[in-house]
Structure formats: structure tokens, C-alpha cells
Amino acid sequence: MSIIQSVIIEEFERLKRLKNNYNKEIEALPRGAVSKRKRGARFYLYLIYRSDKKVVTKYVGNWESEKAKAVLKQVRQRQELEQKLKQVNRDLAETERALRAKQV
């Protein structure tokens, strides 16, 4: 086995572990998007996501509450992790192609 092939295999294994870690972290965070709505003079935060074929709107709380800020932070974190996961999936596909090319 050449050095280059062993490095590619190592990278492939690292990316698989990274993908599993990202998936676990994403599952622990709330899914969907947030919506800020004005009712009277105040703003309220709602979490919107799909459940089967239905769109579910879940009330979170007052826009300035600690709970709303925490949910907003978690949703942003999930979006960042999903972007990183997309990049990892692209890298995994690329390393798979490299491994197949080496085997031929």
C-alpha cells in the first residue's frame, strides 16, 4: 500500500467519524426555522418545522426572553452544522472516488 493511499484511507475514516458526530449534534438541536411575529406592541418567537406533511408552528416565548435567545442560538448552530455536514459529504465523495481510482 502506498503512502498516498494510506493517507486517503485515513482521511476517509476521519470524515466518516466527523459525519457521525455532526449527525448526532444535529439531532440534539431543534429543527426548523424561527419566525418573529408582532402581537400588539410586543414581538414573539415561533419555531416552524415540518412533521410528516404538516407545517407545525410552536410558540417559544417573548422575543427578548432567555428561552427565545437560547432557541435562536440553537437553530443557528444547527444551520452551521448542516453546512459543515454538506462539506463533509462532498469531501467523502471525493475521497471515495480517489480510493476507487487507486484500486483500478
Secondary structure, DSSP 8 states (H G I E B T S, - for coil): --HHHHHHHHHHHHHHHHHHHHHHHHHHS--SEEEEEEETTEEEEEEEEEETTEEEEEEEEETTSHHHHHHHHHHHHHHHHHHHHHHHHHHHHHHHHHHHHHH-
